[in-house]
Amino acid sequence: MPDLTCDALIIDSGQAGNPLAKALAEAGQTVILVEQGELGGSCLNYGCTPAKMLVASAERAQLVRTAGALGIEVDEGAVRVDMAGVQARKRALQEQSRQNLARSLAPTHPGLRVLRGRAAFVGERRVRVSAEGRADQLISARRVFINVGTRPAVPELPGLAEAGYLTTNELLEIEQVPTRLLIVGGGYIGLEFGQLFRRLGSEVVILDTGAQVLEREDDDVCAALQAGLEAEGIEFVLSGQARRVSRDAAGRYTLTVDAPGGERRLHGSHLLVATGRQPNTDALDLAATGLKTDEKGFIPVNSRLETRVPGIFALGDVHGGPQFTHLSYDDFRVIRANLLDGGPRRSARQRPLPYCVFTDPGLGRIGLSEEQATGEKLKFRVAKVPVSHLSRAQQTGQLAGFWKILVGPDDRLLGAAIVGPAAGEIMTIVQVAMLGRLRYQQLAELVIAHPVWAEGLNVAFRSMK
């Protein structure tokens, strides 16, 4: 007999698992939420939340450093970064969020129990939870929701294990600003961390195998982001393949790279590996359920997030596809709609995919890019305006970037790439317009307060025919 039984067992407390646990408990179900680490999942503990807190500190440093351009005198432009203070602020805010989350779960919801430990399957919907200093507990559940997320992927690179390296998890906790930071990987994580630490005082070199950063974006988007980072002193080594890494007695790294111009040796005080993420499914003993992962370790699901085993669901990053906090939370909405609400079924397929890159200039993306629209052989027009043409940009001195919005033959919006200040906010306005199926003329003629950033929507469509 199992030690515990419940209606719903949720493995790990990420952005999908936490609200689902509360919703199921409020619906009268008995719920056990198992967590082997800190409550909150990757976003709160080693993802968006701590990273954006550090980005905020770096942005403030850059504002001070560049204040002279707006007539504000700063003694020789000097900025001293107190990394211990930066980390203290971040950790205090994280801990406050964790405490708030813990209070919002049990005992607030009587039918919900939080159990600490590592979960592994011993059969269909039967899970053993192990924790140091406590006897294993066997749980039998009517439904199981796997929400274990991902962790940084580490490439097979000669010398890497011996030399040691940082992932974003460790870099988020660093107590001293790296003197010279080498970053392997030019995706959005590499770009965000590169600019963050450049603004805190590091020299930064970013290596990527692609010919451009963020290679899934349109060429003009990639070029604008790279130019913005290069203007702040970040060096890029593109179309380069890391061959080996070593570290000398003084702790200095040497990264040997095959680059277009021949072999290069990059030197640095710290090495960040930012080459993607892999799912945390390897410790779940999924074979006991009959479940099989794909070749990368992700759990296949249908449009309702159900696996091939009845009663077992996979939520968040662990089922593959784009890995964003807002999509994980929407997975909760899918489950809630299909299991609790009793209304129309909701699908995890064909949903909007808004996302942002939090660099400066930043990127906000929704819908189709030019490359995607061309690949699908769609007819479209492009409304494009440089940020420097906008009143708000001229007033603030934030001139880098452009707005690009795709319009279909019916005058409705197909997608947008917003590069520049307030990129995510403007992208969201476009997303709402797409949801409402507005025509571009309605945005071109919309009365928008002057001089807010959104006024650029009037300007962007001014030349459309």
C-alpha positions in Angstrom: 0.0 0.0 0.0 1.2 3.5 -0.8 2.1 5.8 2.1 0.1 8.7 0.6 -2.7 9.0 -2.0 -4.0 12.1 -3.8 -6.0 13.3 -6.7 -3.1 15.2 -8.2 0.6 14.9 -7.8 2.7 17.7 -9.2 6.4 17.2 -9.6 8.3 20.4 -9.0 7.0 23.9 -8.4 7.6 25.9 -11.6 5.5 28.6 -13.3 2.9 26.0 -14.4 2.9 23.8 -11.3 2.3 26.4 -8.6 -0.9 27.9 -9.9 -2.1 24.5 -10.9 -1.6 23.2 -7.4 -3.7 26.0 -5.9 -6.4 25.8 -8.6 -6.8 22.0 -8.1 -6.9 22.4 -4.3 -9.5 25.2 -4.6 -11.6 22.9 -6.7 -11.7 20.4 -3.8 -9.0 18.0 -5.0 -6.3 16.6 -2.8 -2.9 17.8 -4.1 0.7 16.9 -3.3 3.3 19.2 -4.7 6.8 17.7 -4.6 9.8 20.0 -4.7 13.5 18.9 -4.3 14.9 22.4 -4.6 13.7 26.0 -3.9 10.1 26.8 -4.5 9.5 28.8 -7.6 11.2 26.8 -10.4 13.8 28.2 -12.8 12.3 31.6 -13.3 12.4 32.7 -9.7 15.6 30.9 -8.7 18.0 30.9 -11.6 16.2 32.4 -14.6 14.3 35.5 -15.5 13.8 37.0 -12.0 17.5 37.1 -10.8 18.8 37.8 -14.2 16.6 40.8 -14.8 17.5 42.1 -11.3 21.1 42.1 -12.3 20.2 43.7 -15.6 18.5 46.5 -13.8 21.7 47.2 -11.8 23.7 47.2 -14.9 21.3 49.6 -16.7 21.5 52.0 -13.8 25.3 51.9 -14.0 25.1 52.7 -17.7 22.8 55.6 -17.2 25.2 57.1 -14.7 28.1 56.4 -17.1 26.4 58.1 -20.0 24.8 61.0 -18.1 27.2 63.5 -19.6 25.5 63.2 -23.0 22.4 64.8 -21.4 24.3 67.5 -19.7 24.6 65.8 -16.3 28.1 66.0 -14.9 29.5 62.9 -13.2 33.1 63.1 -11.9 35.1 61.7 -14.9 32.2 59.3 -15.6 33.4 57.1 -12.8 31.0 54.3 -11.7 32.0 51.9 -8.9 30.1 48.6 -8.9 29.5 47.1 -5.5 28.9 43.5 -6.6 28.2 42.4 -3.1 25.5 45.0 -2.8 24.1 44.1 -6.2 23.8 40.4 -5.1 22.4 41.4 -1.7 19.5 43.3 -3.4 18.8 40.4 -5.7 18.8 37.7 -3.0 16.6 39.8 -0.7 14.0 40.2 -3.4 14.3 36.5 -4.3 13.8 35.4 -0.7 10.8 37.7 -0.4 9.2 36.1 -3.5 9.9 32.6 -2.2 8.3 33.4 1.2 5.2 34.9 -0.5 5.0 31.8 -2.7 5.2 29.4 0.3 2.5 31.3 2.1 0.2 31.2 -1.0 0.5 27.4 -1.1 -0.1 25.2 2.0 -1.5 25.9 4.6 -3.6 28.5 2.8 -5.1 25.7 0.8 -6.1 22.9 3.1 -6.2 20.2 0.4 -2.6 21.0 -0.7 0.5 19.5 0.8 4.1 20.5 -0.1 6.5 17.6 0.2 10.3 18.2 -0.1 12.4 15.6 -1.9 13.3 14.0 -5.2 10.6 12.2 -7.1 11.0 9.1 -9.3 8.4 6.8 -10.8 8.0 3.3 -9.6 4.9 2.6 -11.8 2.1 4.4 -13.7 1.1 7.3 -11.5 3.1 5.9 -8.6 6.0 7.9 -7.4 8.7 7.5 -4.7 9.9 10.6 -2.9 13.3 10.5 -1.4 14.9 13.0 1.0 18.0 12.9 3.1 17.3 12.0 6.7 13.8 10.8 6.0 12.4 7.4 4.9 11.2 7.2 1.3 7.5 7.9 0.8 5.4 6.2 -1.8 2.6 8.3 -3.4 -0.2 7.0 -5.6 -2.1 9.6 -7.6 -5.1 9.8 -9.9 -3.2 12.3 -12.1 0.5 13.2 -12.3 1.8 16.5 -13.7 5.5 16.6 -14.6 6.9 20.1 -14.3 10.6 19.5 -13.7 12.0 22.1 -16.2 15.4 22.2 -17.7 19.1 22.9 -16.7 22.0 24.4 -18.7 23.3 22.1 -21.4 27.1 21.6 -21.5 28.8 20.8 -24.8 31.4 18.1 -25.2 34.5 20.2 -25.5 38.0 18.8 -24.8 39.4 20.2 -21.6 36.2 21.8 -20.4 35.5 19.5 -17.5 39.1 19.8 -16.3 39.3 23.5 -16.6 36.0 24.2 -15.0 33.4 26.6 -16.2 30.3 28.7 -15.3 26.7 28.2 -16.3 24.2 31.0 -15.8 23.3 29.4 -12.5 26.8 30.1 -11.0 27.3 33.4 -12.8 24.1 34.8 -11.2 25.7 34.2 -7.8 29.1 35.6 -8.6 30.5 37.9 -5.9 33.1 39.7 -8.0 32.8 41.2 -11.5 34.8 39.1 -13.9 37.9 40.9 -15.4 37.4 39.3 -18.8 34.4 37.1 -19.5 34.4 34.6 -22.4 30.9 33.4 -23.4 30.4 30.4 -25.6 27.0 30.9 -27.2 25.5 33.9 -29.0 21.8 33.2 -28.2 19.6 35.5 -26.2 21.1 34.3 -22.9 24.7 34.9 -24.1 23.7 38.4 -25.3 21.9 39.4 -22.2 24.6 38.2 -19.9 27.3 39.7 -22.1 25.9 43.2 -22.0 25.0 42.9 -18.3 28.6 42.1 -17.3 30.1 44.5 -19.8 28.1 47.3 -18.1 29.2 46.1 -14.7 32.8 46.5 -15.8 33.9 43.2 -17.5 35.6 42.9 -20.8 33.4 40.5 -22.8 34.0 38.2 -25.8 31.1 36.2 -27.3 31.8 33.1 -29.5 29.1 31.6 -31.6 29.1 29.0 -34.4 26.6 31.0 -36.5 27.4 33.7 -38.9 25.2 36.1 -36.9 23.8 36.3 -33.4 20.2 35.1 -32.8 20.3 33.3 -36.2 16.6 32.6 -36.2 15.8 36.3 -36.5 15.9 38.5 -39.6 19.3 39.7 -40.7 18.5 43.4 -39.9 17.4 42.5 -36.4 20.5 40.5 -35.7 22.7 43.3 -37.1 21.1 45.9 -35.0 21.5 44.0 -31.8 25.1 43.1 -32.5 25.9 46.7 -33.4 24.5 47.9 -30.2 26.6 45.5 -28.1 29.7 46.2 -30.1 29.3 49.9 -29.5 29.6 49.2 -25.8 32.9 47.3 -26.4 31.7 43.7 -26.6 33.8 41.6 -29.1 32.1 38.9 -31.2 33.8 35.9 -32.8 31.2 34.5 -35.2 31.3 31.4 -37.4 33.8 30.0 -34.9 34.0 26.5 -33.4 35.5 26.0 -30.0 38.1 23.2 -30.1 39.5 23.0 -26.6 39.8 24.9 -23.4 42.6 25.0 -20.8 43.3 26.9 -17.6 46.8 27.8 -16.3 48.0 27.9 -12.7 47.0 31.5 -12.4 43.4 30.6 -13.3 43.4 32.2 -16.8 41.4 30.4 -19.5 42.5 29.8 -23.0 39.8 29.0 -25.5 41.1 27.7 -28.8 38.8 28.4 -31.7 38.6 27.6 -35.3 37.6 30.9 -36.8 37.1 32.1 -40.5 40.5 33.7 -40.4 42.2 30.7 -38.9 42.9 29.5 -35.4 42.4 32.0 -32.6 43.2 31.8 -28.9 40.8 33.7 -26.6 41.9 34.5 -23.1 39.7 35.3 -20.1 39.4 35.2 -16.4 36.0 33.5 -16.5 34.2 31.2 -18.9 30.4 31.0 -19.3 28.8 28.2 -21.2 25.5 29.4 -22.7 24.8 26.8 -25.3 21.1 25.9 -24.5 19.3 23.9 -22.0 18.4 20.2 -21.5 15.4 18.7 -19.7 15.5 17.3 -16.1 13.9 14.0 -17.1 16.9 11.7 -16.6 16.3 11.3 -12.8 12.5 10.5 -13.1 12.8 6.8 -14.0 10.2 7.3 -16.7 10.7 3.7 -17.9 8.6 2.6 -14.9 5.6 4.3 -16.5 6.2 3.2 -20.1 6.9 6.8 -21.1 9.7 7.5 -23.6 11.3 10.8 -24.2 12.5 12.1 -27.6 16.2 12.0 -28.5 16.9 15.2 -26.5 15.1 14.0 -23.4 11.9 16.0 -23.7 8.5 14.4 -23.0 6.1 14.3 -26.1 2.6 15.6 -25.4 -0.6 16.3 -27.3 -2.4 19.6 -27.6 -3.8 19.1 -24.1 -0.4 18.4 -22.6 -1.2 14.8 -22.1 1.5 12.1 -22.5 0.8 8.8 -24.1 0.2 7.3 -20.6 -3.3 8.2 -19.4 -3.3 10.4 -16.4 0.2 11.7 -16.8 0.8 15.3 -18.1 3.9 17.3 -18.9 4.0 21.0 -18.3 6.5 23.8 -18.9 9.9 23.5 -20.6 10.1 19.8 -20.1 7.8 19.0 -23.1 10.0 20.9 -25.5 9.4 23.8 -27.8 10.1 27.5 -26.9 11.2 27.8 -23.3 9.6 30.9 -21.8 8.0 31.5 -18.5 4.8 32.9 -20.0 4.3 29.8 -22.1 4.8 27.7 -18.9 2.1 29.7 -17.2 -0.2 29.3 -20.2 0.3 25.5 -19.8 -1.5 25.9 -16.5 -4.3 27.7 -18.2 -4.6 24.8 -20.7 -4.9 22.3 -17.9 -7.3 24.4 -15.9 -9.6 25.0 -18.9 -9.6 21.3 -19.9 -9.9 19.7 -16.4 -11.7 22.3 -14.3 -13.5 25.0 -16.1 -16.0 22.9 -18.0 -16.0 25.3 -21.0 -14.5 25.1 -24.4 -11.4 22.9 -24.7 -8.1 24.9 -24.8 -5.1 23.9 -26.9 -1.4 24.3 -26.4 -0.9 24.4 -30.2 -1.0 27.5 -32.4 -0.9 29.9 -29.5 0.8 33.3 -29.8 4.5 33.4 -29.1 5.6 36.8 -27.8 9.1 37.1 -26.5 11.7 39.6 -25.7 15.5 39.9 -25.5 16.5 42.2 -22.7 19.5 43.9 -24.2 19.9 47.5 -25.1 18.6 48.0 -27.7 16.1 45.3 -26.8 14.0 43.1 -29.0 10.2 42.4 -28.8 8.9 39.8 -31.2 5.4 38.6 -32.1 3.9 36.7 -35.0 5.8 36.2 -38.3 9.2 37.5 -39.2 10.0 38.5 -42.8 12.0 35.3 -43.2 9.1 33.2 -42.0 6.5 35.0 -44.1 8.7 34.6 -47.2 9.3 30.9 -46.4 5.5 30.3 -46.1 5.1 32.2 -49.5 2.8 34.7 -48.0 2.0 38.1 -49.5 3.0 40.9 -47.2 4.1 44.5 -46.9 6.5 46.0 -44.4 6.1 49.1 -42.3 9.5 50.1 -41.0 10.7 53.2 -39.1 14.0 53.9 -37.5 13.7 54.6 -33.7 15.7 57.8 -34.3 12.7 59.3 -36.2 10.5 59.1 -33.1 10.0 62.2 -30.9 10.5 60.2 -27.7 13.8 58.9 -28.9 15.1 62.3 -29.8 14.1 63.7 -26.4 15.7 60.9 -24.4 18.7 60.3 -26.6 17.8 56.6 -27.1 18.2 56.5 -30.9 19.3 52.9 -31.7 17.0 50.4 -33.3 13.9 50.3 -35.6 10.3 49.1 -35.7 9.3 46.6 -38.3 5.7 45.4 -38.7 4.4 43.0 -41.3 1.0 43.6 -42.9 -1.0 41.1 -45.0 -3.1 41.7 -48.2 -6.2 42.3 -46.0 -4.3 45.2 -44.1 -4.2 43.2 -40.9 -1.0 42.7 -39.0 1.0 39.5 -39.4 3.9 40.1 -37.0 6.4 42.6 -35.7 10.0 43.0 -34.6 10.5 45.9 -32.3 14.2 46.8 -31.8 14.9 49.6 -29.3 13.6 51.1 -26.1 10.3 49.7 -24.6 10.5 46.9 -27.2 8.4 44.5 -25.2 5.7 47.0 -24.3 5.3 48.1 -28.0 5.4 44.5 -29.1 2.5 43.8 -26.7 0.4 46.6 -28.2 0.9 45.0 -31.6 0.0 41.6 -30.2 -3.3 43.1 -28.8 -4.0 44.7 -32.2 -3.4 41.3 -33.9 -5.8 39.6 -31.4 -8.4 42.2 -32.2 -7.8 41.8 -36.0 -7.3 45.5 -36.4 -6.2 46.9 -39.7 -3.0 48.9 -39.9 -5.0 52.1 -40.9 -6.7 52.0 -37.4 -3.3 52.2 -35.7 -2.0 54.8 -38.2 -5.0 57.1 -37.4 -5.3 56.2 -33.7 -5.0 59.3 -31.4 -2.0 58.5 -29.2 -0.7 60.7 -26.5 2.3 62.8 -27.4 5.2 62.1 -26.9 5.0 58.5 -25.7 6.9 55.6 -27.3 3.7 54.1 -28.7 3.2 57.2 -30.9 5.6 55.5 -33.2 2.7 53.3 -34.4 1.4 56.4 -36.1 4.7 57.1 -37.7 5.5 53.5 -38.8 2.4 53.2 -41.0 2.6 56.7 -42.4 4.2 55.6 -45.7 2.1 52.5 -46.2 0.1 52.4 -49.4 
